[in-house]
């Protein structure tokens, strides 16, 4: 591991030790954050899979009813019947924080739905079309929740990747560099102390020899 370019002084050694303590503390905090993010991510993935299966099942039923309705109705009658929406829906969007990650919160505004009014007459349409529209109305809140869960999973996955890279950078690059630099400075200081002690002993011997004469 490469040693950082620093002056081998006691002040630099003290500063490097402080940086090492800070790096180790940051490494532990980031590691704990990564583990908690992974735990919540796995829980959300399971919830997302269950929601997706439910939505796909409901949509499959609705599409089957649409196909049956098209089969029994006059050509173009379904397109004419569905030309105008039965009602409008509004979605409120806000945010919440999961371990400093801002994730969206989608909420269906029930008041905006109002009373459902079929945009077509019942004489020229089939019962299957009514069932398909009813199923689509029931699956709308699930679709909104599924969109929220999938976006949250995507944001958490990105944050897990970033946190993992930071943890690895601290664990395999910065902390070893600080440790190696501390060893280097300590060895240099010890070497300088031995050199100074040797010079002092030589000076002492020279003074003693002069005193002997």
BELWO-V511024 format. One record per residue. N is the residue number from 1. RES is the residue in one small letter. SS is DSSP state (hx for helix, st for strand, lp for the rest). PSI is psi in radians with two decimals (999 if undefined). OMEGA is omega in radians with two decimals (NA if undefined). Layout:
n: (N:N)
res: (RES:RES)
ss: (SS:SS)
psi: (PSI:PSI)
omega: (OMEGA:OMEGA)
This chain:
n: (1:2:3:4:5:6:7:8:9:10:11:12:13:14:15:16:17:18:19:20:21:22:23:24:25:26:27:28:29:30:31:32:33:34:35:36:37:38:39:40:41:42:43:44:45:46:47:48:49:50:51:52:53:54:55:56:57:58:59:60:61:62:63:64:65:66:67:68:69:70:71:72:73:74:75:76:77:78:79:80:81:82:83:84:85:86:87:88:89:90:91:92:93:94:95:96:97:98:99:100:101:102:103:104:105:106:107:108:109:110:111:112:113:114:115:116:117:118:119:120:121:122:123:124:125:126:127:128:129:130:131:132:133:134:135:136:137:138:139:140:141:142:143:144:145:146:147:148:149:150:151:152:153:154:155:156:157:158:159:160:161:162:163:164:165:166:167:168:169:170:171:172:173:174:175:176:177:178:179:180:181:182:183:184:185:186:187:188:189:190:191:192:193:194:195:196:197:198:199:200:201:202:203:204:205:206:207:208:209:210:211:212:213)
res: (x:x:x:x:x:x:x:x:x:x:x:x:x:x:x:x:x:x:x:x:x:x:x:x:x:x:x:x:x:x:x:x:x:x:x:x:x:x:x:x:x:x:x:x:x:x:x:x:x:x:x:x:x:x:x:x:x:x:x:x:x:x:x:x:x:x:x:x:x:x:x:x:x:x:x:x:x:x:x:x:x:x:x:x:x:x:x:x:x:x:x:x:x:x:x:x:x:x:x:x:x:x:x:x:x:x:x:x:x:x:x:x:x:x:x:x:x:x:x:x:x:x:x:x:x:x:x:x:x:x:x:x:x:x:x:x:x:x:x:x:x:x:x:x:x:x:x:x:x:x:x:x:x:x:x:x:x:x:x:x:x:x:x:x:x:x:x:x:x:x:x:x:x:x:x:x:x:x:x:x:x:x:x:x:x:x:x:x:x:x:x:x:x:x:x:x:x:x:x:x:x:x:x:x:x:x:x:x:x:x:x:x:x)
ss: (lp:lp:lp:lp:lp:lp:lp:lp:lp:hx:hx:hx:hx:hx:hx:hx:hx:hx:hx:hx:hx:hx:hx:hx:hx:hx:hx:hx:hx:hx:hx:hx:hx:hx:hx:hx:hx:hx:hx:hx:hx:hx:hx:hx:hx:hx:hx:hx:hx:hx:hx:hx:hx:hx:hx:hx:hx:hx:hx:hx:hx:hx:hx:hx:hx:hx:hx:hx:hx:hx:hx:hx:lp:lp:lp:lp:hx:hx:hx:hx:hx:lp:lp:lp:lp:lp:lp:lp:lp:st:st:st:st:st:st:st:st:st:lp:lp:st:st:st:st:st:st:st:st:st:hx:hx:hx:hx:lp:lp:lp:lp:lp:lp:lp:lp:lp:lp:lp:lp:lp:hx:hx:hx:hx:hx:hx:hx:hx:hx:hx:hx:hx:hx:hx:hx:hx:hx:hx:hx:hx:hx:hx:hx:hx:hx:hx:hx:hx:hx:hx:hx:hx:hx:hx:hx:hx:hx:hx:hx:hx:hx:hx:hx:hx:hx:hx:hx:hx:hx:hx:hx:hx:hx:hx:hx:hx:hx:hx:hx:hx:hx:hx:hx:hx:hx:hx:hx:hx:hx:hx:hx:hx:hx:hx:hx:hx:hx:hx:hx:hx:hx:hx:hx:hx:hx:hx:lp)
psi: (2.31:2.49:2.44:2.57:1.77:2.80:2.26:1.27:2.86:-0.62:-0.73:-0.62:-0.76:-0.75:-0.69:-0.64:-0.68:-0.75:-0.61:-0.75:-0.76:-0.72:-0.72:-0.68:-0.75:-0.65:-0.75:-0.77:-0.76:-0.63:-0.73:-0.71:-0.74:-0.78:-0.71:-0.67:-0.74:-0.71:-0.81:-0.61:-0.75:-0.73:-0.72:-0.61:-0.72:-0.75:-0.71:-0.72:-0.73:-0.74:-0.76:-0.74:-0.74:-0.77:-0.78:-0.63:-0.79:-0.74:-0.61:-0.72:-0.76:-0.75:-0.61:-0.72:-0.67:-0.74:-0.73:-0.70:-0.72:-0.56:-0.58:-0.23:2.87:2.61:2.29:-0.17:-0.65:-0.75:-0.69:-0.66:-0.58:0.32:-0.61:2.47:2.59:-0.63:2.88:2.72:2.38:2.48:2.20:2.40:2.30:-2.99:2.68:2.88:2.27:1.76:0.88:0.19:2.09:2.03:2.63:2.70:2.01:2.30:2.19:2.21:1.75:-0.55:-0.49:-0.33:-0.72:-2.75:2.29:2.24:2.11:2.29:0.26:2.84:2.68:-0.20:-0.73:0.06:2.95:2.89:-0.51:-0.63:-0.70:-0.75:-0.67:-0.75:-0.67:-0.72:-0.73:-0.62:-0.65:-0.53:-0.23:-0.87:-0.61:-0.67:-0.72:-0.75:-0.63:-0.73:-0.72:-0.78:-0.73:-0.69:-0.70:-0.75:-0.72:-0.77:-0.69:-0.65:-0.73:-0.74:-0.63:-0.73:-0.78:-0.78:-0.68:-0.70:-0.68:-0.73:-0.79:-0.67:-0.73:-0.76:-0.67:-0.15:-1.13:-0.88:-0.81:-0.63:-0.77:-0.76:-0.74:-0.68:-0.69:-0.74:-0.74:-0.82:-0.72:-0.75:-0.71:-0.74:-0.72:-0.69:-0.73:-0.65:-0.71:-0.71:-0.72:-0.68:-0.69:-0.74:-0.69:-0.69:-0.67:-0.72:-0.69:-0.73:-0.71:-0.72:-0.69:-0.65:-0.72:-0.65:-0.51:-0.52:999)
omega: (-3.10:3.11:3.10:3.14:-3.13:3.04:-3.11:3.12:3.14:3.11:3.11:3.11:3.11:3.13:-3.14:3.09:3.08:3.13:3.10:3.11:3.12:-3.14:3.12:3.10:3.09:3.11:3.14:-3.14:3.13:3.11:3.09:3.11:3.13:-3.13:3.13:3.08:3.13:3.14:3.14:3.13:3.14:3.11:3.13:3.10:3.11:3.10:-3.13:3.13:3.12:3.11:-3.12:3.11:3.14:-3.14:-3.14:3.11:3.14:3.13:3.08:3.09:-3.13:3.14:3.09:3.10:3.08:3.14:3.11:3.13:3.12:-3.10:-3.06:-3.11:3.11:3.11:3.14:-3.11:-3.13:3.12:3.12:-3.11:-3.08:-3.09:-3.13:3.14:3.12:3.11:3.14:3.12:3.10:-3.13:3.07:-3.12:3.04:-3.12:3.00:-3.05:3.00:-3.12:3.11:3.07:3.14:-3.12:-3.08:3.03:3.13:-3.13:3.12:3.11:-3.09:-3.11:-3.11:-3.10:-3.13:-3.13:3.14:3.10:-3.14:-3.07:-3.11:3.08:-3.08:-3.07:-3.03:-3.10:-3.10:3.11:3.13:3.11:3.09:3.14:3.13:3.14:3.11:3.12:3.13:3.10:3.14:-3.06:-3.12:3.10:3.11:3.11:3.13:3.11:3.10:3.10:3.12:-3.11:-3.12:3.09:3.10:3.11:3.14:3.14:3.12:3.11:3.10:-3.14:3.09:3.12:3.13:-3.13:3.12:3.12:3.12:3.11:-3.14:3.12:3.10:-3.02:-3.00:-3.11:-2.98:-3.12:3.05:3.10:3.11:-3.14:3.14:3.12:3.10:3.09:-3.14:-3.13:3.14:3.12:3.12:3.13:3.10:3.11:3.11:3.12:3.10:3.11:3.13:3.13:3.11:3.13:3.12:3.13:3.11:3.10:3.12:3.12:3.13:3.12:3.13:3.13:3.11:3.13:-3.11:3.12:NA)
